[in-house]
């Protein structure tokens, strides 16, 4: 791991010299604290005089001394990232000082550069996470692919470990490929340091992921924290010790005692809790506390927090009583865990009954909660000696003051979160109280209100933000509800309500998995007899169909939409029937059955025209879009525009911003097809502005940008076309939408061909072909023949296939058959992540070259480069 930062270079030279921080400090005439701060990067630009002292202490030769002096100079201007497309790290900003551990940091850093997997083990509260983060911060500039933290604490389902890694690294899902393979490809390309934090509750899944990564990514290093080792080949386990304690056989001075790691930690935290705290007045008691707590950081911090209400002497006495009580019990756990439990038991025992009850009940939340959530789930004013709703705020404040809860500010609001060790302790107490089932039911009921908010009509940006915050809670509620047939209907309702969120945010694979489990449990339990149960199943089926279609699984989508329509007819719900007819008709277009698509869409339109309620009637714009698509395929552009104008009118009447944006995009496409390029630009710009205000991350916004790029190319504006294609490609990549990614690569290939970069264009076309083959689509030199043969997955119009055949033939003529095939095959065999990265890094080189606007054949209908995904007639 090469490095260029001063902090890392200083540490490298010190370790090479075999010196500890204290030994270097003595040689250089500096303090040990100064060396520690420099190596942790807390002093970004040390004075030249300080650097010269370090050079002398290290005995560096002239060349290495000059290099160290150079890295100490403050940087001016932007620092380029070593890898395009992502940041250097995702490590949180430390909010409190890191005390001691200099030797441990050195040893772990050195080990991590020699072994592929290093697991920091030890009991809860020993400081595994804090040590891992400190090590990781020191290596940010030393690792080619940066440092990426994956916090596994909120996960209850081991199957979501690959998803957690993908989310942390910004890796999108890819239909038709296991997520673990996608993650592995990305890690192989980036070569990062991956920090897997809190593995113990999903240790099996972490072991499988780590083993797969190590077998396939030789340049990736993993730093894990866990209460137990992962137990796989190539792993090195390193047990995290407690903080250094004063040696009882020595007679150190009070100042020496205060410099000991454990004592320093207590003193700093006590001073933060009780300003004015004077350690020299209580040195003996502080040392006694640290010894009783075996130097465990969490235990020491919990004790120091009590300095607000207790003196160190009082704390020492109380801790001594608790340890004797715990030591007298029969325990099989390690002594350090017993000490930690004693610390938490003591903290718990001094709470009031109401504080204990709330502390226990808060453990039902995953990923924290808001005040309102705590009030809804944890308060029960009708029960004697329990918690009244109006008391929750004060009780939360007391738990925060006593360091049993943490707070964080998110989107202008405060959330309350446990340290994981404390959450587990509270969960044990909740189980022992006999109230776990009741709290899980309340938590599930509260999560159902989150699902209700999705469909309540409130502004989309608001409910999206709310569900973003509560994803871990929703996952926990779904996992719990899916364990019992008695909660099958609730699980189905919650999953059905959440599909719109999964769709909008691009969590398509995860959403399909939840819906499949909920539908299966509902089928096995036979609970879908009531009207409400049938309505829940109908929404879940429709959601499953929409998500399946987003992954290009059109056959599965057809089955789901058909089942949904059957239930809608059984419920005699005209609005729901009309929606299902639309989805079936739109999906039929993907399956190549135009006659069925027309019949279903016309039936849907007929039902919508009967509605007098504007709230229901405006959804007619969906099937109108499908009919407009059919008109386009027939070359009836007049009818296509008339249908799209009506679609836009309905969306505006209903004030549906998303519907307006989708209709405007479609009209922009019509204008572009007619050669009205300035008008097309106006329409595409308007649609992009609407999507931007919505904060949309779905495919609709990405397609709007893709069409705007096509129009820019038609106007001859190469720079804008390249910029828009890059933006659209990144969005499709995050969504895992292979069809959209393929279109963007094809667009960039066409621009490369326009600029005379024939070989590069052939490679991009080859990469696009591989993407379309992956998703079960047709592309390549034989695409026209396949389309004429009536292949089932006819995602491109015949005109577009012919246009692409002409482009490929032109490239073949320029390059010659051998060079063309070689470039094409190179693009096909390139991994998806590599192909996208290469396309994004070469867009800048393309943007400055002028092109001529393509000419339309006079007297012939405009050639559309649209394949079916870009013409989606849905609510996007």
C-alpha positions, -999 to +999 in steps of 0.1 A: +000+000+000+019+031-012+012+064+004+017+101-002+003+118+029+026+132+056+008+112+084+012+079+066+047+086+055+058+095+090+043+063+104+060+043+076+095+058+084+090+053+122+080+016+118+109+010+094+132+024+121+117+000+147+107+029+169+076+034+191+059+068+191+074+075+226+109+065+214+107+088+183+094+116+205+123+113+228+148+113+199+132+143+183+126+163+214+089+163+210+060+150+231+044+116+225+010+134+221+025+155+192+037+123+174+003+107+178-015+137+165+008+140+135+003+103+126-034+106+129-035+136+106-048+160+132-020+184+122-022+186+084+006+211+079+033+208+107+059+236+109+092+230+090+111+231+123+090+202+136+097+182+105+134+188+107+133+175+143+116+144+130+141+139+102+169+141+128+152+117+151+145+092+123+180+096+109+166+099+074+190+103+044+188+135+023+163+122-004+138+107+021+141+138+043+133+160+013+103+139+005+090+141+041+094+179+040+075+181+007+045+161+020+043+184+050+037+214+028+000+224+026-017+215-006-030+242-029-059+236-053-080+205-057-065+171-050-074+146-077-090+113-067-069+083-075-100+065-089-128+082-108-164+081-098-163+077-060-149+094-028-118+083-009-137+070+022-170+068+040-156+070+076-176+091+101-161+122+116-149+114+151-169+134+176-147+127+206-109+122+211-092+089+205-072+081+237-041+059+237-038+028+216-007+040+197+010+006+199-022-012+188-027+012+159+009+006+147+006-032+150-028-034+133-016-011+104+015-032+099-005-065+100-031-052+076-005-045+050+006-081+051-026-101+055-057-101+033-082-104+062-076-091+097-104-096+123-104-075+155-120-097+181-130-091+217-159-086+240-185-059+234-173-025+246-136-033+243-132-007+215-130-028+184-149-004+162-131+027+175-097+011+169-107-001+134-119+034+125-086+050+137-066+025+117-087+031+087-084+068+089-046+065+088-048+044+057-071+065+036-043+079+014-024+046+014-050+024-003-056+028-040-093+023-039-100+042-006-115+030+026-151+019+028-170+013+061-199-012+061-218-009+094-237-042+098-252-032+131-288-026+119-290-059+099-312-086+112-313-107+080-279-123+071-290-124+035-287-086+033-249-085+040-240-083+003-267-056+000-252-036+028-218-037+012-232-027-022-251+002-006-220+014+013-199+014-019-227+027-041-228-005-062-261-009-081-279-042-085-278-059-118-307-080-130-299-116-138-267-115-117-262-125-081-254-094-061-224-110-046-208-113-080-216-077-088-200-066-055-169-088-062-165-073-097-166-037-082-141-046-054-117-062-079-117-030-099-114-005-070-089-024-048-102-008-015-098-015+021-132-028+033-141-023+069-169-048+080-180-035+114-200-056+139-201-090+122-210-111+152-248-113+146-244-121+109-210-139+111-219-167+087-229-144+060-198-122+066-176-153+063-191-163+030-188-128+016-152-124+028-141-158+015-156-151-019-139-117-021-105-130-009-107-158-035-115-134-064-099-101-054-063-106-045-056-068-040-086-062-017-079-060+021-106-066+047-106-053+083-134-068+103-147-063+139-165-092+156-170-109+189-159-141+172-136-148+143-151-154+108-133-188+107-122-189+071-088-196+054-066-165+051-080-148+083-057-134+109-074-128+143-061-100+166-076-097+200-082-061+212-069-056+247-082-032+273-066+002+277-033+003+295-036+005+333-011+018+360+013-009+372+003-016+408+039-026+417+053+008+408+049+041+427+042+065+398+037+102+403+001+116+400+011+131+367+023+098+354-009+082+365-029+107+346-010+099+314-020+063+315-044+054+288-074+042+309-070+071+333-067+096+305-099+083+290-118+086+323-105+121+330-114+134+295-149+120+295-155+131+331-145+166+323-169+166+293-197+155+315-189+178+345-170+209+335-146+219+362-138+183+371-104+182+387-086+149+384-058+156+408-083+157+436-094+121+430-064+104+414-065+073+436-102+068+431-100+072+393-072+046+391-093+023+413-123+027+389-102+019+358-086-011+374-120-025+385-133-020+349-102-038+334-095-009+311-126-014+290-134+018+271-172+015+271-173+007+308-150+036+317-170+060+296-202+049+313-186+054+347-171+088+338-205+100+326-218+096+362-193+123+373-222+147+368-239+133+399-213+112+417-177+117+429-151+093+417-149+078+453-187+071+452-184+056+417-156+033+428-176+020+458-207+013+437-187-005+410-170-026+436-203-037+450-216-047+415-185-066+406-187-087+437-224-094+431-217-105+395-186-125+404-207-146+428-230-158+401-223-189+379-212-176+345-196-192+315-189-160+297-154-145+295-144-123+325-143-092+303-179-097+293-188-102+329-172-069+336-191-052+308-223-067+320-216-055+355-211-020+342-243-020+322-262-037+351-250-009+374-261+018+349-294+000+345-300-005+382-298+032+390-326+041+366-362+047+377-388+021+368-401+043+340-366+048+326-359+011+327-391+003+309-384+028+281-348+016+279-360-020+274-387-011+249-365+011+227-345-021+218-373-031+194-362-004+170-335-011+144-314+018+133-328+042+158-361+061+161-376+096+163-393+110+194-427+104+177-419+068+170-408+062+206-441+078+218-461+056+194-445+023+202-432+026+238-459+046+256-490+029+272-507+055+294-537+032+302-515+007+321-506+015+357-470+022+366-460+023+330-452+051+305-475+080+296-470+095+262-462+130+276-434+115+297-414+100+268-395+131+259-382+137+295-373+100+298-354+100+266-335+131+277-325+113+309-313+082+290-292+105+268-277+123+298-267+090+313-249+079+281-274+050+275-287+066+243-270+086+215-286+113+195-280+123+159-294+150+137-310+138+105-328+161+080-333+187+107-347+163+133-332+144+162-331+106+162-322+084+192-299+054+188-284+028+210-248+017+210-252-019+198-240-035+231-265-015+250-293-024+225-286-060+230-286-057+267-319-038+266-333-065+243-324-092+268-342-073+295-372-068+273-374-106+266-371-113+304-400-088+311-424-109+290-434-079+269-414-086+237-444-099+217-464-069+227-437-045+216-431-063+183-468-059+175-467-022+183-436-018+163-452-036+133-483-015+137-461+017+136-443+005+106-476+000+088-483+037+093-451+043+074-465+022+046-498+041+048-479+074+044-466+062+010-502+062-003-516+090+018-512+117-009-486+137+009-458+152-011-436+124-025-403+139-014-416+139+022-426+102+024-395+091+005-373+109+030-393+093+059-390+058+045-353+064+038-348+071+076-369+041+086-357+014+062-340-007+089-371-005+111-393-016+081-369-045+074-370-056+110-408-054+111-411-074+079-386-101+091-405-105+124-439-106+107-428-132+082-419-156+110-455-163+120-486-172+101-506-150+125-489-119+111-490-130+074-516-104+065-497-076+082-465-086+064-483-087+031-499-053+037-465-037+047-447-053+017-474-042-007-474-007+007-436-005+004-432-015-033-435+021-045-406+031-023-385+001-035-393+011-071-386+048-067-353+042-048-341+014-070-341-014-044-358-036-069-341-069-060-347-065-023-383-055-028-390-085-050-376-108-023-397-093+004-429-095-017-422-131-027-419-142+009-450-123+019-471-137-009-459-172-002-466-169+035-501-155+028-508-185+004-496-210+030-515-195+059-548-190+039-555-156+054-567-139+022-604-144+029-615-110+040-619-079+018-589-062+035-568-093+030-577-096-006-569-059-011-535-063+005-527-093-017-539-075-048-515-045-041-487-069-033-492-088-066-492-055-086-461-043-068-443-076-075-453-073-111-440-037-114-406-047-098-403-078-119-408-056-150-382-032-139-358-062-139-370-071-174-386-103-161-417-097-183-431-132-181-432-131-142-447-096-144-474-108-167-483-136-142-484-111-113-505-085-132-529-112-143-534-125-107-538-089-095-565-083-121-583-114-111-585-102-075-595-067-086-624-082-106-633-103-076-634-072-054-654-054-081-631-024-079-632-005-112-603+018-105-581-012-096-593-031-126-584-002-148-549+000-133-542-037-137-555-036-174-530-008-180-501-027-165-510-058-184-513-039-216-480-020-212-462-053-203-477-070-233-459-045-254-426-057-240-436-093-248-442-083-284-480-089-284-492-056-298-528-068-304-532-078-268-515-046-257-540-026-277-571-045-265-561-043-228-551-006-230-584+004-248-604-015-222-585+004-195-591+038-212-628+029-215-630+024-177-611+055-169-634+076-191-663+065-169-648+080-138-660+114-127-636+116-097-605+135-109-583+117-085-591+084-103-597+097-138-563+112-142-546+078-142-559+074-177-526+089-189-510+055-183-529+035-210-529+066-232-492+063-232-493+027-243-517+035-271-494+064-282-466+038-283-487+017-306-494+046-328-457+054-331-450+018-341-476+022-369-460+054-380-492+074-371-475+104-356-506+125-357-525+101-335-495+097-313-493+134-305-531+137-300-529+109-274-499+124-257-516+159-256-546+143-238-522+125-215-506+158-205-539+175-200-551+148-175-518+150-156-521+188-153-557+187-143-547+164-114-516+184-105-495+152-110-459+165-114-445+131-122-473+125-148-466+159-163-429+152-166-435+118-183-460+133-208-436+162-216-408+137-223-430+118-247-440+150-265-403+160-267-397+127-284-424+134-309-409+168-316-375+153-320-388+126-344-403+154-365-370+173-367-383+201-344-350+200-324-354+234-306-389+225-295-376+191-283-349+207-263-374+230-245-396+200-237-368+179-224-354+207-203-388+213-188-392+176-179-358+175-163-366+205-142-397+187-128-379+155-121-351+175-104-376+192-081-391+158-072-357+145-062-364+115-085-340+086-086-362+064-107-359+054-143-382+081-156-357+109-149-329+089-164-349+082-196-357+119-198-320+128-197-313+100-223-338+115-247-324+150-242-290+136-251-304+121-283-320+155-292-287+173-285-269+150-309-296+157-335-289+195-331-251+189-335-244+198-299-218+171-291-206+185-257-242+186-243-250+151-257-219+136-241-226+153-208-262+142-207-253+106-217-228+104-188-254+117-164-280+093-176-256+064-176-247+070-139-284+071-130-291+038-148-260+023-132-273+031-097-307+016-106-291-015-121-312-008-153-293-027-179-315-016-208-309+021-200-272+015-195-270-002-229-288+027-246-264+052-231-234+031-243-249+029-277-254+067-277-217+072-267-207+047-294-226+067-320-209+099-309-175+082-311-183+071-346-193+106-355-159+118-343-140+092-363-132+071-333-143+039-350-125+014-329-137+029-296-172+030-311-171-007-319-160-015-284-188+005-269-213-012-292-199-046-281-203-037-244-239-026-250-245-059-268-233-078-238-256-058-215-286-065-237-278-102-239-275-103-201-310-090-197-324-114-223-327-088-251-316-088-287-287-067-301-257-070-323-248-076-359-277-101-362-303-079-344-323-071-376-326-107-385-337-116-350-363-088-350-377-099-383-379-134-370-403-121-344-382-128-313-402-126-281-380-099-265-383-073-292-371-043-272-362-022-302-383-011-331-375-025-365-365+010-377-340+013-348-326-021-355-320-012-391-304+021-381-280+004-358-272-022-385-262+007-408-240+022-381-223-011-374-219-018-412-202+016-415-178+008-387-170-025-402-162-008-435-139+017-418-120-008-396-121-039-418-137-071-407-108-083-385-103-051-365-140-046-362-146-081-347-116-077-324-129-044-310-165-057-308-154-088-289-132-067-266-162-047-256-184-078-252-159-095-229-153-065-207-170-067-172-200-044-169-183-023-142-152-019-164-173-010-195-192+017-177-161+031-160-143+032-194-173+049-210-176+076-182-138+083-183-138+088-220-168+111-223-146+141-215-124+133-245-154+131-268-171+163-257-150+188-275-153+174-310-180+189-333-204+167-352-229+173-379-266+169-371-280+136-386-302+142-416-337+127-420-346+111-453-370+134-471-405+121-474-399+093-449-410+092-412-383+101-387-361+073-376-365+067-338-336+053-319-360+045-290-362+010-278-392+000-256-378+009-222-375+045-232-411+045-243-425+032-210-462+040-207-463+037-170-466+061-141-430+072-146 
